[in-house]
Structures are given as C-alpha cells and as structure tokens.
Amino acid sequence: MGTSVKVNAANPGYCATDLNAHTGFRTAEQGAAIAVRLATLDADGPTGAYLEDAGPIGW
C-alpha cells in the first residue's frame, strides 16, 4: 500500500540566531524558506532527499 507521506531533511544554512550569538550570514527567515518549501510540497515533490535552497546536497 502506498503513502502520501514524504520524508526529507533540510539544511537552512548558517543563520544568525541566539544559538550562535547572531554570527550567521543568513537571517532566520532565509533559513526557514527551505522548511516552508518542504512543508508545502505537492504530490510530485521529492522524498528521501537532503535539500537546501539551491537544491539537493551531495554527500
């Protein structure tokens, strides 16, 4: 039986947050963009991928 659940990992990049004393070069909003994109995937979206804004990340 198939499922519509997709499982992906996202890399937000080095974001300026309280965790790193705001030394990151990306804003939290920029970092969140990939998570929002993955959370709103349509049925044809990727699954089993490690992604960033620019696309898949290679090992």
mmCIF file of the N, C-alpha and C atoms, coordinates in Angstrom:
data_MODEL
# 
_entry.id   MODEL 
# 
loop_
_atom_site.group_PDB 
_atom_site.id 
_atom_site.type_symbol 
_atom_site.label_atom_id 
_atom_site.label_alt_id 
_atom_site.label_comp_id 
_atom_site.label_asym_id 
_atom_site.label_entity_id 
_atom_site.label_seq_id 
_atom_site.pdbx_PDB_ins_code 
_atom_site.Cartn_x 
_atom_site.Cartn_y 
_atom_site.Cartn_z 
_atom_site.occupancy 
_atom_site.B_iso_or_equiv 
_atom_site.pdbx_formal_charge 
_atom_site.auth_seq_id 
_atom_site.auth_comp_id 
_atom_site.auth_asym_id 
_atom_site.auth_atom_id 
_atom_site.pdbx_PDB_model_num 
ATOM 1   N N  . MET A 1 1  ? 0.839  -1.170 0.000  1.00 0.00 ? 1  MET A N  1 
ATOM 2   C CA . MET A 1 1  ? 0.000  0.000  0.000  1.00 0.00 ? 1  MET A CA 1 
ATOM 3   C C  . MET A 1 1  ? 0.892  1.243  0.000  1.00 0.00 ? 1  MET A C  1 
ATOM 4   N N  . GLY A 1 2  ? 0.607  2.225  -0.831 1.00 0.00 ? 2  GLY A N  1 
ATOM 5   C CA . GLY A 1 2  ? 1.369  3.462  -0.920 1.00 0.00 ? 2  GLY A CA 1 
ATOM 6   C C  . GLY A 1 2  ? 0.984  4.444  0.173  1.00 0.00 ? 2  GLY A C  1 
ATOM 7   N N  . THR A 1 3  ? 1.799  5.454  0.314  1.00 0.00 ? 3  THR A N  1 
ATOM 8   C CA . THR A 1 3  ? 1.525  6.504  1.298  1.00 0.00 ? 3  THR A CA 1 
ATOM 9   C C  . THR A 1 3  ? 1.825  7.858  0.684  1.00 0.00 ? 3  THR A C  1 
ATOM 10  N N  . SER A 1 4  ? 1.160  8.880  1.162  1.00 0.00 ? 4  SER A N  1 
ATOM 11  C CA . SER A 1 4  ? 1.418  10.226 0.661  1.00 0.00 ? 4  SER A CA 1 
ATOM 12  C C  . SER A 1 4  ? 2.424  10.969 1.541  1.00 0.00 ? 4  SER A C  1 
ATOM 13  N N  . VAL A 1 5  ? 2.965  10.287 2.555  1.00 0.00 ? 5  VAL A N  1 
ATOM 14  C CA . VAL A 1 5  ? 3.931  10.907 3.456  1.00 0.00 ? 5  VAL A CA 1 
ATOM 15  C C  . VAL A 1 5  ? 5.279  11.028 2.761  1.00 0.00 ? 5  VAL A C  1 
ATOM 16  N N  . LYS A 1 6  ? 5.899  12.188 2.887  1.00 0.00 ? 6  LYS A N  1 
ATOM 17  C CA . LYS A 1 6  ? 7.223  12.421 2.331  1.00 0.00 ? 6  LYS A CA 1 
ATOM 18  C C  . LYS A 1 6  ? 8.181  12.710 3.486  1.00 0.00 ? 6  LYS A C  1 
ATOM 19  N N  . VAL A 1 7  ? 9.381  12.153 3.403  1.00 0.00 ? 7  VAL A N  1 
ATOM 20  C CA . VAL A 1 7  ? 10.385 12.365 4.436  1.00 0.00 ? 7  VAL A CA 1 
ATOM 21  C C  . VAL A 1 7  ? 11.623 12.972 3.777  1.00 0.00 ? 7  VAL A C  1 
ATOM 22  N N  . ASN A 1 8  ? 11.976 14.177 4.186  1.00 0.00 ? 8  ASN A N  1 
ATOM 23  C CA . ASN A 1 8  ? 13.137 14.888 3.665  1.00 0.00 ? 8  ASN A CA 1 
ATOM 24  C C  . ASN A 1 8  ? 13.875 15.556 4.816  1.00 0.00 ? 8  ASN A C  1 
ATOM 25  N N  . ALA A 1 9  ? 15.118 15.923 4.568  1.00 0.00 ? 9  ALA A N  1 
ATOM 26  C CA . ALA A 1 9  ? 15.908 16.692 5.532  1.00 0.00 ? 9  ALA A CA 1 
ATOM 27  C C  . ALA A 1 9  ? 16.249 18.023 4.884  1.00 0.00 ? 9  ALA A C  1 
ATOM 28  N N  . ALA A 1 10 ? 16.318 19.069 5.699  1.00 0.00 ? 10 ALA A N  1 
ATOM 29  C CA . ALA A 1 10 ? 16.593 20.407 5.177  1.00 0.00 ? 10 ALA A CA 1 
ATOM 30  C C  . ALA A 1 10 ? 17.801 21.021 5.871  1.00 0.00 ? 10 ALA A C  1 
ATOM 31  N N  . ASN A 1 11 ? 18.631 21.708 5.103  1.00 0.00 ? 11 ASN A N  1 
ATOM 32  C CA . ASN A 1 11 ? 19.765 22.460 5.620  1.00 0.00 ? 11 ASN A CA 1 
ATOM 33  C C  . ASN A 1 11 ? 19.439 23.945 5.469  1.00 0.00 ? 11 ASN A C  1 
ATOM 34  N N  . PRO A 1 12 ? 19.205 24.667 6.566  1.00 0.00 ? 12 PRO A N  1 
ATOM 35  C CA . PRO A 1 12 ? 18.847 26.074 6.468  1.00 0.00 ? 12 PRO A CA 1 
ATOM 36  C C  . PRO A 1 12 ? 20.039 26.991 6.215  1.00 0.00 ? 12 PRO A C  1 
ATOM 37  N N  . GLY A 1 13 ? 21.237 26.464 6.288  1.00 0.00 ? 13 GLY A N  1 
ATOM 38  C CA . GLY A 1 13 ? 22.436 27.295 6.145  1.00 0.00 ? 13 GLY A CA 1 
ATOM 39  C C  . GLY A 1 13 ? 22.811 27.909 7.486  1.00 0.00 ? 13 GLY A C  1 
ATOM 40  N N  . TYR A 1 14 ? 23.846 28.724 7.476  1.00 0.00 ? 14 TYR A N  1 
ATOM 41  C CA . TYR A 1 14 ? 24.368 29.334 8.705  1.00 0.00 ? 14 TYR A CA 1 
ATOM 42  C C  . TYR A 1 14 ? 23.577 30.605 9.006  1.00 0.00 ? 14 TYR A C  1 
ATOM 43  N N  . CYS A 1 15 ? 22.579 30.463 9.866  1.00 0.00 ? 15 CYS A N  1 
ATOM 44  C CA . CYS A 1 15 ? 21.656 31.562 10.166 1.00 0.00 ? 15 CYS A CA 1 
ATOM 45  C C  . CYS A 1 15 ? 22.028 32.259 11.469 1.00 0.00 ? 15 CYS A C  1 
ATOM 46  N N  . ALA A 1 16 ? 21.848 33.546 11.497 1.00 0.00 ? 16 ALA A N  1 
ATOM 47  C CA . ALA A 1 16 ? 22.094 34.349 12.693 1.00 0.00 ? 16 ALA A CA 1 
ATOM 48  C C  . ALA A 1 16 ? 20.949 34.123 13.679 1.00 0.00 ? 16 ALA A C  1 
ATOM 49  N N  . THR A 1 17 ? 21.272 33.447 14.791 1.00 0.00 ? 17 THR A N  1 
ATOM 50  C CA . THR A 1 17 ? 20.281 33.165 15.828 1.00 0.00 ? 17 THR A CA 1 
ATOM 51  C C  . THR A 1 17 ? 20.918 33.336 17.197 1.00 0.00 ? 17 THR A C  1 
ATOM 52  N N  . ASP A 1 18 ? 20.110 33.218 18.236 1.00 0.00 ? 18 ASP A N  1 
ATOM 53  C CA . ASP A 1 18 ? 20.641 33.282 19.601 1.00 0.00 ? 18 ASP A CA 1 
ATOM 54  C C  . ASP A 1 18 ? 21.641 32.153 19.863 1.00 0.00 ? 18 ASP A C  1 
ATOM 55  N N  . LEU A 1 19 ? 21.497 31.025 19.162 1.00 0.00 ? 19 LEU A N  1 
ATOM 56  C CA . LEU A 1 19 ? 22.383 29.883 19.384 1.00 0.00 ? 19 LEU A CA 1 
ATOM 57  C C  . LEU A 1 19 ? 23.837 30.167 19.005 1.00 0.00 ? 19 LEU A C  1 
ATOM 58  N N  . ASN A 1 20 ? 24.061 31.105 18.089 1.00 0.00 ? 20 ASN A N  1 
ATOM 59  C CA . ASN A 1 20 ? 25.424 31.405 17.662 1.00 0.00 ? 20 ASN A CA 1 
ATOM 60  C C  . ASN A 1 20 ? 25.774 32.892 17.809 1.00 0.00 ? 20 ASN A C  1 
ATOM 61  N N  . ALA A 1 21 ? 25.151 33.546 18.771 1.00 0.00 ? 21 ALA A N  1 
ATOM 62  C CA . ALA A 1 21 ? 25.392 34.979 19.045 1.00 0.00 ? 21 ALA A CA 1 
ATOM 63  C C  . ALA A 1 21 ? 25.198 35.842 17.797 1.00 0.00 ? 21 ALA A C  1 
ATOM 64  N N  . HIS A 1 22 ? 24.282 35.430 16.945 1.00 0.00 ? 22 HIS A N  1 
ATOM 65  C CA . HIS A 1 22 ? 23.916 36.170 15.727 1.00 0.00 ? 22 HIS A CA 1 
ATOM 66  C C  . HIS A 1 22 ? 25.097 36.387 14.786 1.00 0.00 ? 22 HIS A C  1 
ATOM 67  N N  . THR A 1 23 ? 25.964 35.369 14.672 1.00 0.00 ? 23 THR A N  1 
ATOM 68  C CA . THR A 1 23 ? 27.116 35.478 13.781 1.00 0.00 ? 23 THR A CA 1 
ATOM 69  C C  . THR A 1 23 ? 26.861 34.893 12.397 1.00 0.00 ? 23 THR A C  1 
ATOM 70  N N  . GLY A 1 24 ? 25.734 34.275 12.190 1.00 0.00 ? 24 GLY A N  1 
ATOM 71  C CA . GLY A 1 24 ? 25.419 33.698 10.881 1.00 0.00 ? 24 GLY A CA 1 
ATOM 72  C C  . GLY A 1 24 ? 25.212 34.774 9.833  1.00 0.00 ? 24 GLY A C  1 
ATOM 73  N N  . PHE A 1 25 ? 25.407 34.402 8.573  1.00 0.00 ? 25 PHE A N  1 
ATOM 74  C CA . PHE A 1 25 ? 25.259 35.374 7.482  1.00 0.00 ? 25 PHE A CA 1 
ATOM 75  C C  . PHE A 1 25 ? 23.884 35.334 6.827  1.00 0.00 ? 25 PHE A C  1 
ATOM 76  N N  . ARG A 1 26 ? 23.011 34.435 7.280  1.00 0.00 ? 26 ARG A N  1 
ATOM 77  C CA . ARG A 1 26 ? 21.635 34.392 6.782  1.00 0.00 ? 26 ARG A CA 1 
ATOM 78  C C  . ARG A 1 26 ? 20.687 34.738 7.915  1.00 0.00 ? 26 ARG A C  1 
ATOM 79  N N  . THR A 1 27 ? 19.542 35.309 7.566  1.00 0.00 ? 27 THR A N  1 
ATOM 80  C CA . THR A 1 27 ? 18.535 35.593 8.578  1.00 0.00 ? 27 THR A CA 1 
ATOM 81  C C  . THR A 1 27 ? 17.754 34.323 8.888  1.00 0.00 ? 27 THR A C  1 
ATOM 82  N N  . ALA A 1 28 ? 17.076 34.327 10.010 1.00 0.00 ? 28 ALA A N  1 
ATOM 83  C CA . ALA A 1 28 ? 16.223 33.178 10.358 1.00 0.00 ? 28 ALA A CA 1 
ATOM 84  C C  . ALA A 1 28 ? 15.144 32.987 9.295  1.00 0.00 ? 28 ALA A C  1 
ATOM 85  N N  . GLU A 1 29 ? 14.627 34.066 8.754  1.00 0.00 ? 29 GLU A N  1 
ATOM 86  C CA . GLU A 1 29 ? 13.602 33.982 7.710  1.00 0.00 ? 29 GLU A CA 1 
ATOM 87  C C  . GLU A 1 29 ? 14.154 33.306 6.462  1.00 0.00 ? 29 GLU A C  1 
ATOM 88  N N  . GLN A 1 30 ? 15.383 33.642 6.086  1.00 0.00 ? 30 GLN A N  1 
ATOM 89  C CA . GLN A 1 30 ? 16.001 32.989 4.923  1.00 0.00 ? 30 GLN A CA 1 
ATOM 90  C C  . GLN A 1 30 ? 16.190 31.500 5.196  1.00 0.00 ? 30 GLN A C  1 
ATOM 91  N N  . GLY A 1 31 ? 16.628 31.164 6.387  1.00 0.00 ? 31 GLY A N  1 
ATOM 92  C CA . GLY A 1 31 ? 16.823 29.765 6.742  1.00 0.00 ? 31 GLY A CA 1 
ATOM 93  C C  . GLY A 1 31 ? 15.533 28.978 6.758  1.00 0.00 ? 31 GLY A C  1 
ATOM 94  N N  . ALA A 1 32 ? 14.441 29.614 7.129  1.00 0.00 ? 32 ALA A N  1 
ATOM 95  C CA . ALA A 1 32 ? 13.142 28.939 7.206  1.00 0.00 ? 32 ALA A CA 1 
ATOM 96  C C  . ALA A 1 32 ? 12.548 28.644 5.834  1.00 0.00 ? 32 ALA A C  1 
ATOM 97  N N  . ALA A 1 33 ? 13.027 29.302 4.802  1.00 0.00 ? 33 ALA A N  1 
ATOM 98  C CA . ALA A 1 33 ? 12.429 29.163 3.467  1.00 0.00 ? 33 ALA A CA 1 
ATOM 99  C C  . ALA A 1 33 ? 12.427 27.711 2.988  1.00 0.00 ? 33 ALA A C  1 
ATOM 100 N N  . ILE A 1 34 ? 13.501 26.973 3.206  1.00 0.00 ? 34 ILE A N  1 
ATOM 101 C CA . ILE A 1 34 ? 13.554 25.584 2.741  1.00 0.00 ? 34 ILE A CA 1 
ATOM 102 C C  . ILE A 1 34 ? 12.568 24.715 3.521  1.00 0.00 ? 34 ILE A C  1 
ATOM 103 N N  . ALA A 1 35 ? 12.414 24.956 4.813  1.00 0.00 ? 35 ALA A N  1 
ATOM 104 C CA . ALA A 1 35 ? 11.454 24.185 5.613  1.00 0.00 ? 35 ALA A CA 1 
ATOM 105 C C  . ALA A 1 35 ? 10.029 24.453 5.145  1.00 0.00 ? 35 ALA A C  1 
ATOM 106 N N  . VAL A 1 36 ? 9.720  25.690 4.844  1.00 0.00 ? 36 VAL A N  1 
ATOM 107 C CA . VAL A 1 36 ? 8.378  26.036 4.350  1.00 0.00 ? 36 VAL A CA 1 
ATOM 108 C C  . VAL A 1 36 ? 8.143  25.374 3.000  1.00 0.00 ? 36 VAL A C  1 
ATOM 109 N N  . ARG A 1 37 ? 9.167  25.420 2.135  1.00 0.00 ? 37 ARG A N  1 
ATOM 110 C CA . ARG A 1 37 ? 9.019  24.796 0.818  1.00 0.00 ? 37 ARG A CA 1 
ATOM 111 C C  . ARG A 1 37 ? 8.756  23.289 0.952  1.00 0.00 ? 37 ARG A C  1 
ATOM 112 N N  . LEU A 1 38 ? 9.481  22.626 1.830  1.00 0.00 ? 38 LEU A N  1 
ATOM 113 C CA . LEU A 1 38 ? 9.275  21.188 2.014  1.00 0.00 ? 38 LEU A CA 1 
ATOM 114 C C  . LEU A 1 38 ? 7.925  20.884 2.668  1.00 0.00 ? 38 LEU A C  1 
ATOM 115 N N  . ALA A 1 39 ? 7.492  21.744 3.573  1.00 0.00 ? 39 ALA A N  1 
ATOM 116 C CA . ALA A 1 39 ? 6.216  21.523 4.251  1.00 0.00 ? 39 ALA A CA 1 
ATOM 117 C C  . ALA A 1 39 ? 5.026  21.694 3.316  1.00 0.00 ? 39 ALA A C  1 
ATOM 118 N N  . THR A 1 40 ? 5.233  22.357 2.194  1.00 0.00 ? 40 THR A N  1 
ATOM 119 C CA . THR A 1 40 ? 4.130  22.618 1.267  1.00 0.00 ? 40 THR A CA 1 
ATOM 120 C C  . THR A 1 40 ? 4.313  21.903 -0.072 1.00 0.00 ? 40 THR A C  1 
ATOM 121 N N  . LEU A 1 41 ? 5.069  20.809 -0.080 1.00 0.00 ? 41 LEU A N  1 
ATOM 122 C CA . LEU A 1 41 ? 5.279  20.047 -1.316 1.00 0.00 ? 41 LEU A CA 1 
ATOM 123 C C  . LEU A 1 41 ? 3.969  19.506 -1.866 1.00 0.00 ? 41 LEU A C  1 
ATOM 124 N N  . ASP A 1 42 ? 3.895  19.426 -3.181 1.00 0.00 ? 42 ASP A N  1 
ATOM 125 C CA . ASP A 1 42 ? 2.731  18.780 -3.783 1.00 0.00 ? 42 ASP A CA 1 
ATOM 126 C C  . ASP A 1 42 ? 3.022  17.283 -3.939 1.00 0.00 ? 42 ASP A C  1 
ATOM 127 N N  . ALA A 1 43 ? 2.112  16.560 -4.510 1.00 0.00 ? 43 ALA A N  1 
ATOM 128 C CA . ALA A 1 43 ? 2.230  15.105 -4.618 1.00 0.00 ? 43 ALA A CA 1 
ATOM 129 C C  . ALA A 1 43 ? 3.449  14.665 -5.432 1.00 0.00 ? 43 ALA A C  1 
ATOM 130 N N  . ASP A 1 44 ? 3.933  15.505 -6.325 1.00 0.00 ? 44 ASP A N  1 
ATOM 131 C CA . ASP A 1 44 ? 5.082  15.149 -7.164 1.00 0.00 ? 44 ASP A CA 1 
ATOM 132 C C  . ASP A 1 44 ? 6.415  15.575 -6.567 1.00 0.00 ? 44 ASP A C  1 
ATOM 133 N N  . GLY A 1 45 ? 6.404  16.129 -5.360 1.00 0.00 ? 45 GLY A N  1 
ATOM 134 C CA . GLY A 1 45 ? 7.628  16.610 -4.727 1.00 0.00 ? 45 GLY A CA 1 
ATOM 135 C C  . GLY A 1 45 ? 8.567  15.485 -4.339 1.00 0.00 ? 45 GLY A C  1 
ATOM 136 N N  . PRO A 1 46 ? 9.824  15.830 -4.020 1.00 0.00 ? 46 PRO A N  1 
ATOM 137 C CA . PRO A 1 46 ? 10.819 14.814 -3.677 1.00 0.00 ? 46 PRO A CA 1 
ATOM 138 C C  . PRO A 1 46 ? 10.547 14.165 -2.323 1.00 0.00 ? 46 PRO A C  1 
ATOM 139 N N  . THR A 1 47 ? 11.123 12.996 -2.127 1.00 0.00 ? 47 THR A N  1 
ATOM 140 C CA . THR A 1 47 ? 11.108 12.326 -0.845 1.00 0.00 ? 47 THR A CA 1 
ATOM 141 C C  . THR A 1 47 ? 12.445 11.613 -0.688 1.00 0.00 ? 47 THR A C  1 
ATOM 142 N N  . GLY A 1 48 ? 12.909 11.470 0.545  1.00 0.00 ? 48 GLY A N  1 
ATOM 143 C CA . GLY A 1 48 ? 14.190 10.829 0.792  1.00 0.00 ? 48 GLY A CA 1 
ATOM 144 C C  . GLY A 1 48 ? 15.362 11.694 0.389  1.00 0.00 ? 48 GLY A C  1 
ATOM 145 N N  . ALA A 1 49 ? 15.206 13.016 0.423  1.00 0.00 ? 49 ALA A N  1 
ATOM 146 C CA . ALA A 1 49 ? 16.250 13.927 -0.040 1.00 0.00 ? 49 ALA A CA 1 
ATOM 147 C C  . ALA A 1 49 ? 16.792 14.789 1.091  1.00 0.00 ? 49 ALA A C  1 
ATOM 148 N N  . TYR A 1 50 ? 18.016 15.260 0.909  1.00 0.00 ? 50 TYR A N  1 
ATOM 149 C CA . TYR A 1 50 ? 18.647 16.231 1.811  1.00 0.00 ? 50 TYR A CA 1 
ATOM 150 C C  . TYR A 1 50 ? 18.800 17.494 0.988  1.00 0.00 ? 50 TYR A C  1 
ATOM 151 N N  . LEU A 1 51 ? 18.059 18.549 1.337  1.00 0.00 ? 51 LEU A N  1 
ATOM 152 C CA . LEU A 1 51 ? 17.929 19.721 0.474  1.00 0.00 ? 51 LEU A CA 1 
ATOM 153 C C  . LEU A 1 51 ? 18.335 21.026 1.162  1.00 0.00 ? 51 LEU A C  1 
ATOM 154 N N  . GLU A 1 52 ? 18.734 21.987 0.333  1.00 0.00 ? 52 GLU A N  1 
ATOM 155 C CA . GLU A 1 52 ? 18.957 23.369 0.747  1.00 0.00 ? 52 GLU A CA 1 
ATOM 156 C C  . GLU A 1 52 ? 18.296 24.255 -0.292 1.00 0.00 ? 52 GLU A C  1 
ATOM 157 N N  . ASP A 1 53 ? 18.416 25.567 -0.141 1.00 0.00 ? 53 ASP A N  1 
ATOM 158 C CA . ASP A 1 53 ? 17.763 26.481 -1.097 1.00 0.00 ? 53 ASP A CA 1 
ATOM 159 C C  . ASP A 1 53 ? 18.149 26.199 -2.539 1.00 0.00 ? 53 ASP A C  1 
ATOM 160 N N  . ALA A 1 54 ? 19.418 25.853 -2.765 1.00 0.00 ? 54 ALA A N  1 
ATOM 161 C CA . ALA A 1 54 ? 19.912 25.641 -4.125 1.00 0.00 ? 54 ALA A CA 1 
ATOM 162 C C  . ALA A 1 54 ? 19.525 24.280 -4.694 1.00 0.00 ? 54 ALA A C  1 
ATOM 163 N N  . GLY A 1 55 ? 18.977 23.380 -3.884 1.00 0.00 ? 55 GLY A N  1 
ATOM 164 C CA . GLY A 1 55 ? 18.586 22.068 -4.365 1.00 0.00 ? 55 GLY A CA 1 
ATOM 165 C C  . GLY A 1 55 ? 19.181 20.963 -3.508 1.00 0.00 ? 55 GLY A C  1 
ATOM 166 N N  . PRO A 1 56 ? 19.355 19.767 -4.087 1.00 0.00 ? 56 PRO A N  1 
ATOM 167 C CA . PRO A 1 56 ? 19.883 18.633 -3.336 1.00 0.00 ? 56 PRO A CA 1 
ATOM 168 C C  . PRO A 1 56 ? 21.323 18.857 -2.890 1.00 0.00 ? 56 PRO A C  1 
ATOM 169 N N  . ILE A 1 57 ? 21.665 18.287 -1.750 1.00 0.00 ? 57 ILE A N  1 
ATOM 170 C CA . ILE A 1 57 ? 23.021 18.365 -1.230 1.00 0.00 ? 57 ILE A CA 1 
ATOM 171 C C  . ILE A 1 57 ? 23.677 16.995 -1.427 1.00 0.00 ? 57 ILE A C  1 
ATOM 172 N N  . GLY A 1 58 ? 24.814 16.962 -2.065 1.00 0.00 ? 58 GLY A N  1 
ATOM 173 C CA . GLY A 1 58 ? 25.526 15.696 -2.288 1.00 0.00 ? 58 GLY A CA 1 
ATOM 174 C C  . GLY A 1 58 ? 26.335 15.294 -1.073 1.00 0.00 ? 58 GLY A C  1 
ATOM 175 N N  . TRP A 1 59 ? 26.602 14.024 -0.949 1.00 0.00 ? 59 TRP A N  1 
ATOM 176 C CA . TRP A 1 59 ? 27.412 13.508 0.152  1.00 0.00 ? 59 TRP A CA 1 
ATOM 177 C C  . TRP A 1 59 ? 28.812 13.525 -0.309 1.00 0.00 ? 59 TRP A C  1 
# 
